Amino acid sequence: VAISAGINIILDGILIPVYGVQGAAIATALSYITSWGIRVAIVQRYIKMEFHLVKELSAYLLLFFQAIAALSKTHMYIGQMLLVLCLLGIYFDRYKKIFTQLIRGVKKK
Protein backbone atom coordinates (compact mmCIF):
# COMPACT_ATOMS: atom_id res chain seq x y z
CA VAL A 1 0.00 0.00 0.00
CA ALA A 2 2.86 2.37 0.80
CA ILE A 3 4.38 1.83 -2.64
CA SER A 4 1.07 2.63 -4.33
CA ALA A 5 0.60 5.72 -2.18
CA GLY A 6 4.09 6.90 -3.13
CA ILE A 7 3.37 6.35 -6.82
CA ASN A 8 0.10 8.25 -6.46
CA ILE A 9 1.81 11.23 -4.81
CA ILE A 10 4.56 11.38 -7.44
CA LEU A 11 2.12 11.04 -10.36
CA ASP A 12 -0.20 13.64 -8.81
CA GLY A 13 2.69 16.09 -8.75
CA ILE A 14 3.41 15.40 -12.40
CA LEU A 15 -0.09 15.02 -13.86
CA ILE A 16 -2.25 17.51 -11.94
CA PRO A 17 -0.43 20.63 -13.20
CA VAL A 18 -0.83 19.41 -16.78
CA TYR A 19 -4.24 17.67 -16.78
CA GLY A 20 -5.98 18.94 -13.64
CA VAL A 21 -8.64 16.69 -12.15
CA GLN A 22 -8.25 14.14 -14.93
CA GLY A 23 -4.54 13.91 -14.05
CA ALA A 24 -5.43 13.12 -10.46
CA ALA A 25 -7.83 10.43 -11.64
CA ILE A 26 -5.19 8.88 -13.91
CA ALA A 27 -2.63 8.93 -11.09
CA THR A 28 -5.07 7.25 -8.73
CA ALA A 29 -6.00 4.62 -11.30
CA LEU A 30 -2.34 3.80 -11.94
CA SER A 31 -1.63 3.55 -8.22
CA TYR A 32 -4.62 1.19 -7.81
CA ILE A 33 -3.31 -0.96 -10.65
CA THR A 34 0.09 -1.08 -8.94
CA SER A 35 -1.54 -2.06 -5.66
CA TRP A 36 -3.55 -4.78 -7.43
CA GLY A 37 -0.41 -6.21 -9.03
CA ILE A 38 1.45 -6.27 -5.72
CA ARG A 39 -1.47 -7.96 -3.96
CA VAL A 40 -1.83 -10.59 -6.67
CA ALA A 41 1.88 -11.39 -6.39
CA ILE A 42 1.65 -11.71 -2.60
CA VAL A 43 -1.51 -13.82 -2.65
CA GLN A 44 -0.02 -16.21 -5.21
CA ARG A 45 2.71 -17.04 -2.72
CA TYR A 46 0.11 -18.52 -0.36
CA ILE A 47 -2.84 -19.55 -2.51
CA LYS A 48 -2.75 -21.40 -5.79
CA MET A 49 -4.82 -19.28 -8.17
CA GLU A 50 -5.54 -19.74 -11.82
CA PHE A 51 -4.38 -16.43 -13.23
CA HIS A 52 -4.03 -15.42 -16.87
CA LEU A 53 -2.15 -12.13 -17.04
CA VAL A 54 -2.96 -11.37 -20.68
CA LYS A 55 -6.67 -12.09 -20.17
CA GLU A 56 -6.85 -9.97 -17.00
CA LEU A 57 -4.93 -7.05 -18.49
CA SER A 58 -7.07 -7.20 -21.64
CA ALA A 59 -10.21 -6.99 -19.53
CA TYR A 60 -8.89 -4.00 -17.58
CA LEU A 61 -7.87 -2.28 -20.80
CA LEU A 62 -11.36 -2.77 -22.21
CA LEU A 63 -12.87 -1.38 -19.00
CA PHE A 64 -10.56 1.62 -19.31
CA PHE A 65 -11.79 2.26 -22.86
CA GLN A 66 -15.36 1.85 -21.70
CA ALA A 67 -14.82 4.51 -19.04
CA ILE A 68 -13.40 6.87 -21.66
CA ALA A 69 -16.39 6.19 -23.92
CA ALA A 70 -18.80 6.83 -21.05
CA LEU A 71 -17.13 10.16 -20.30
CA SER A 72 -17.24 11.36 -23.90
CA LYS A 73 -19.83 13.92 -24.98
CA THR A 74 -21.78 11.38 -27.04
CA HIS A 75 -21.32 8.55 -24.49
CA MET A 76 -20.73 6.16 -27.43
CA TYR A 77 -23.40 3.71 -26.29
CA ILE A 78 -22.89 1.30 -29.18
CA GLY A 79 -19.14 1.27 -28.56
CA GLN A 80 -19.74 0.59 -24.87
CA MET A 81 -22.01 -2.34 -25.71
CA LEU A 82 -19.33 -3.76 -28.03
CA LEU A 83 -16.77 -3.46 -25.24
CA VAL A 84 -19.10 -5.30 -22.85
CA LEU A 85 -19.51 -8.07 -25.43
CA CYS A 86 -15.73 -8.28 -25.73
CA LEU A 87 -15.45 -8.61 -21.95
CA LEU A 88 -18.05 -11.38 -21.97
CA GLY A 89 -16.05 -13.10 -24.69
CA ILE A 90 -12.84 -12.89 -22.65
CA TYR A 91 -14.49 -14.54 -19.66
CA PHE A 92 -16.83 -16.87 -21.59
CA ASP A 93 -15.16 -19.99 -20.19
CA ARG A 94 -15.79 -18.85 -16.61
CA TYR A 95 -19.39 -17.90 -17.29
CA LYS A 96 -20.00 -21.20 -19.05
CA LYS A 97 -18.81 -23.15 -15.99
CA ILE A 98 -20.98 -21.08 -13.65
CA PHE A 99 -24.13 -21.41 -15.75
CA THR A 100 -23.56 -25.13 -16.26
CA GLN A 101 -23.31 -25.65 -12.51
CA LEU A 102 -26.42 -23.55 -11.93
CA ILE A 103 -28.42 -25.50 -14.49
CA ARG A 104 -27.28 -28.83 -13.01
CA GLY A 105 -28.25 -27.61 -9.54
CA VAL A 106 -31.71 -26.55 -10.69
CA LYS A 107 -32.31 -29.85 -12.52
CA LYS A 108 -31.46 -31.85 -9.38
CA LYS A 109 -34.17 -30.09 -7.40
VEXFISE-783076 format. One record per residue: x, y, z of N, C-alpha, C, O, CB in turn. Coordinates in steps of 0.02 Angstrom, whole numbers, plus 50000, padded with zeros to 5 digits. Last residue first. Glycine has a CB too. Example, Ala and Ser with C-alpha at 12.3 -4.5 7.8 and 13.67 -1.06 7.14 Angstrom:
BEGIN
   n_px   n_py   n_pz  ca_px  ca_py  ca_pz   c_px   c_py   c_pz   o_px   o_py   o_pz  cb_px  cb_py  cb_pz
  50642  49888  50354  50684  49947  50357  50645  50002  50394  50670  50057  50402  50704  49970  50286
  50660  49716  50390  50615  49775  50390  50660  49835  50390  50712  49834  50423  50565  49776  50452
This chain:
BEGIN
   n_px   n_py   n_pz  ca_px  ca_py  ca_pz   c_px   c_py   c_pz   o_px   o_py   o_pz  cb_px  cb_py  cb_pz
  48347  48480  49585  48291  48496  49630  48228  48484  49594  48174  48494  49623  48294  48567  49656
  48428  48455  49476  48427  48407  49531  48368  48418  49578  48342  48370  49606  48492  48412  49571
  48412  48570  49398  48385  48507  49374  48380  48455  49429  48334  48415  49430  48427  48481  49316
  48487  48663  49473  48415  48673  49465  48381  48608  49443  48327  48592  49467  48399  48729  49415
  48617  48613  49456  48588  48619  49523  48512  48627  49521  48477  48599  49563  48617  48679  49559
  48634  48625  49319  48636  48559  49350  48604  48559  49419  48567  48513  49437  48708  48534  49355
  48630  48765  49310  48579  48725  49276  48576  48654  49306  48522  48627  49317  48593  48721  49199
  48745  48799  49383  48679  48823  49404  48624  48780  49373  48576  48761  49408  48669  48896  49384
  48845  48740  49306  48834  48718  49375  48766  48739  49400  48733  48702  49436  48889  48744  49420
  48830  48816  49189  48822  48743  49187  48809  48716  49257  48765  48673  49265  48885  48710  49156
  48861  48944  49236  48793  48930  49212  48780  48854  49208  48725  48832  49223  48782  48961  49144
  48999  48924  49267  48951  48946  49318  48880  48928  49297  48842  48900  49337  48957  49022  49329
  49055  48887  49143  49059  48842  49201  49007  48860  49253  48974  48816  49281  49130  48845  49231
  49027  49004  49069  49000  48940  49047  49001  48890  49105  48952  48854  49116  49040  48912  48988
  49103  49100  49133  49031  49105  49135  48998  49039  49117  48948  49020  49146  49006  49160  49089
  49232  49054  49099  49211  49058  49169  49135  49059  49175  49105  49024  49216  49240  49119  49203
  49230  49066  48960  49242  49000  48990  49221  48999  49064  49194  48949  49087  49316  48982  48985
  49210  49204  48939  49159  49156  48921  49168  49089  48956  49119  49060  48979  49158  49146  48846
  49290  49315  48959  49275  49273  49017  49223  49220  49002  49193  49193  49049  49253  49315  49074
  49295  49371  48832  49358  49355  48867  49345  49305  48924  49385  49259  48934  49390  49420  48895
  49160  49393  48805  49198  49345  48766  49262  49324  48800  49280  49265  48798  49214  49374  48698
  49132  49495  48894  49097  49431  48902  49134  49377  48863  49138  49320  48886  49024  49436  48878
  49213  49593  48835  49227  49569  48903  49194  49502  48915  49225  49457  48944  49204  49621  48955
  49144  49610  48714  49214  49586  48713  49233  49558  48782  49266  49507  48786  49262  49643  48693
  49025  49661  48763  49024  49597  48729  49095  49567  48724  49104  49506  48731  48995  49604  48658
  49074  49783  48810  49045  49735  48858  49043  49665  48826  49059  49616  48859  48974  49757  48879
  49110  49842  48688  49162  49827  48738  49137  49777  48790  49174  49732  48810  49184  49892  48773
  48984  49856  48631  49034  49812  48599  49089  49794  48647  49113  49737  48648  49063  49846  48536
  48930  49950  48719  48900  49883  48715  48948  49834  48681  48952  49776  48702  48833  49886  48675
  49012  50059  48690  49013  50030  48756  48984  49959  48756  49011  49914  48788  48974  50074  48806
  48975  50084  48557  49043  50064  48572  49048  50032  48641  49085  49983  48650  49090  50123  48568
  48844  50125  48581  48856  50065  48541  48926  50039  48553  48936  49978  48560  48845  50079  48465
  48866  50243  48658  48830  50185  48685  48842  50121  48646  48851  50068  48676  48756  50200  48687
  48948  50365  48671  48964  50308  48628  48931  50243  48653  48966  50194  48667  49039  50298  48625
  48939  50488  48734  48934  50427  48776  48946  50363  48737  48954  50310  48767  48867  50424  48808
  48965  50609  48679  48911  50569  48648  48897  50504  48686  48848  50470  48671  48929  50553  48576
  49070  50656  48758  49009  50696  48751  48950  50655  48723  48893  50666  48743  49022  50755  48705
  49139  50526  48865  49138  50568  48805  49071  50605  48800  49022  50586  48832  49151  50526  48742
  49130  50438  48968  49144  50508  48985  49143  50555  48924  49145  50616  48932  49210  50513  49019
  49115  50317  48906  49060  50342  48948  49069  50415  48964  49019  50451  48973  49056  50301  49012
  49240  50302  48846  49181  50309  48804  49123  50339  48844  49085  50381  48819  49160  50241  48774
  49318  50286  48961  49330  50343  48917  49269  50356  48873  49249  50413  48864  49393  50331  48873
  49264  50165  49007  49259  50225  49048  49270  50288  49006  49236  50338  49015  49309  50222  49106
  49303  50082  48902  49232  50092  48915  49221  50155  48958  49174  50193  48946  49201  50031  48949
  49440  50083  48917  49411  50113  48857  49336  50126  48866  49309  50175  48840  49422  50068  48796
  49445  50013  49040  49472  50081  49034  49442  50117  48974  49421  50175  48979  49549  50079  49029
  49394  49891  49002  49357  49931  49050  49380  50004  49049  49340  50050  49057  49364  49902  49121
  49499  49851  48917  49432  49861  48889  49389  49904  48937  49352  49947  48914  49397  49794  48876
  49599  49838  49015  49607  49886  48960  49539  49901  48928  49525  49959  48912  49656  49859  48908
  49548  49734  49091  49556  49800  49121  49564  49854  49068  49539  49910  49075  49616  49801  49168
  49554  49630  48995  49490  49651  49023  49494  49720  49054  49450  49761  49045  49467  49600  49076
  49691  49623  48974  49647  49640  48918  49580  49664  48944  49552  49713  48919  49636  49579  48872
  49734  49581  49099  49753  49648  49076  49710  49670  49017  49694  49729  49010  49827  49648  49055
  49676  49452  49099  49658  49501  49150  49675  49572  49126  49634  49618  49133  49693  49486  49216
  49739  49391  48989  49667  49395  48991  49645  49450  49041  49601  49490  49026  49636  49327  49011
  49874  49399  49028  49852  49431  48966  49776  49442  48967  49752  49495  48948  49872  49389  48904
  49874  49323  49149  49893  49393  49148  49866  49429  49086  49839  49484  49091  49968  49400  49151
  49776  49219  49225  49799  49229  49157  49811  49304  49147  49765  49343  49138  49746  49202  49104
  49775  49108  49356  49781  49178  49339  49811  49184  49269  49865  49158  49255  49824  49216  49390
  49718  49014  49482  49723  49013  49409  49721  49086  49386  49671  49120  49395  49665  48970  49376
  49813  49004  49630  49759  49036  49592  49772  49026  49518  49828  49028  49494  49753  49111  49608
  49857  48946  49781  49863  48930  49710  49801  48958  49675  49745  48938  49688  49869  48853  49699
  49917  49056  49902  49858  49023  49875  49870  49008  49801  49891  49052  49763  49794  49066  49884
  50040  49114  49932  50006  49074  49982  49947  49033  49955  49931  48980  49983  49981  49119  50035
  50086  49183  49823  50136  49148  49864  50101  49098  49910  50129  49046  49927  50178  49198  49905
  49978  49250  49775  49999  49190  49740  50054  49152  49776  50066  49093  49762  50023  49208  49670
  49974  49362  49857  49925  49309  49867  49947  49244  49834  49936  49190  49861  49856  49331  49840
  50079  49439  49801  50083  49415  49870  50035  49356  49881  50054  49306  49912  50067  49471  49919
  50030  49464  49671  50094  49430  49680  50101  49402  49751  50126  49346  49759  50152  49479  49666
  49913  49534  49702  49908  49470  49666  49973  49431  49676  49971  49371  49688  49895  49482  49590
  49968  49648  49763  49926  49602  49802  49919  49534  49768  49920  49483  49801  49857  49632  49813
  50034  49707  49655  50072  49686  49714  50033  49635  49754  50060  49585  49776  50090  49747  49759
  49925  49734  49570  49980  49690  49549  50020  49663  49607  50039  49605  49609  50025  49726  49501
  49852  49825  49650  49822  49761  49629  49877  49711  49609  49875  49654  49630  49774  49772  49570
  49943  49932  49656  49923  49897  49717  49894  49828  49701  49908  49779  49736  49872  49939  49756
  49943  49968  49520  50004  49946  49553  49989  49906  49616  50018  49853  49628  50049  50006  49570
  49810  50008  49508  49834  49952  49467  49899  49924  49498  49908  49863  49500  49846  49974  49394
  49811  50117  49594  49769  50059  49610  49792  49998  49571  49794  49943  49598  49696  50075  49593
  49897  50202  49523  49918  50177  49589  49876  50118  49611  49902  50072  49643  49914  50234  49641
  49819  50225  49410  49883  50190  49403  49909  50164  49470  49939  50110  49473  49935  50237  49372
  49712  50294  49469  49700  50231  49435  49765  50191  49428  49766  50130  49440  49669  50243  49366
  49779  50408  49516  49746  50363  49563  49735  50295  49531  49746  50243  49563  49680  50392  49588
  49819  50465  49395  49869  50447  49445  49840  50396  49495  49872  50348  49513  49894  50509  49482
  49694  50490  49337  49741  50444  49304  49793  50420  49354  49809  50361  49356  49775  50478  49244
  49643  50585  49428  49608  50521  49418  49654  50469  49386  49654  50411  49405  49546  50532  49374
  49734  50688  49411  49728  50656  49477  49694  50588  49470  49714  50540  49503  49689  50701  49526
  49706  50719  49279  49773  50695  49297  49772  50660  49364  49805  50609  49374  49822  50753  49299
  49577  50768  49291  49588  50707  49253  49657  50677  49269  49664  50616  49271  49580  50719  49178
  49604  50888  49359  49568  50835  49393  49577  50768  49357  49584  50716  49389  49493  50852  49398
  49751  50929  49268  49701  50947  49318  49670  50887  49351  49705  50839  49369  49647  50989  49287
  49854  50907  49180  49788  50884  49161  49733  50900  49212  49674  50885  49200  49790  50810  49151
  49970  50975  49233  49959  50971  49161  49885  50956  49144  49857  50989  49100  50003  50917  49131
  49966  50967  49372  49979  51031  49340  49963  51031  49265  49945  51083  49237  50051  51051  49351
  49937  50824  49386  49887  50875  49403  49903  50943  49371  49857  50975  49345  49883  50883  49478
  50054  50748  49351  49995  50751  49307  49945  50806  49323  49913  50832  49277  49961  50686  49309
  50154  50763  49451  50171  50770  49380  50109  50785  49338  50110  50828  49294  50204  50706  49355
  50092  50746  49573  50134  50804  49563  50151  50817  49489  50160  50874  49469  50198  50796  49601
  50031  50622  49548  49990  50682  49560  50030  50745  49547  50007  50791  49514  49962  50683  49632
  50144  50540  49543  50106  50552  49482  50059  50612  49489  50048  50648  49441  50066  50490  49464
  50182  50547  49681  50228  50569  49628  50190  50585  49564  50201  50637  49533  50281  50514  49614
  50067  50494  49742  50091  50562  49760  50136  50589  49704  50130  50646  49683  50129  50561  49827
  50060  50365  49685  50005  50413  49677  50028  50484  49690  50010  50530  49653  49947  50395  49724
  50178  50308  49731  50169  50318  49659  50114  50369  49646  50121  50411  49602  50151  50251  49625
  50148  50306  49869  50204  50345  49844  50199  50359  49769  50213  50415  49746  50269  50309  49858
  50041  50217  49868  50030  50286  49891  50086  50331  49866  50074  50388  49845  50025  50289  49968
  50106  50102  49825  50053  50131  49783  50040  50204  49803  50029  50246  49760  49989  50090  49789
  50190  50082  49934  50219  50092  49868  50168  50126  49823  50185  50173  49786  50242  50024  49837
  50099  50060  50037  50143  50119  50040  50174  50134  49972  50182  50192  49953  50199  50107  50092
  50042  49940  50000  50000  50000  50000  50044  50063  50000  50027  50112  49967  49953  50000  50061
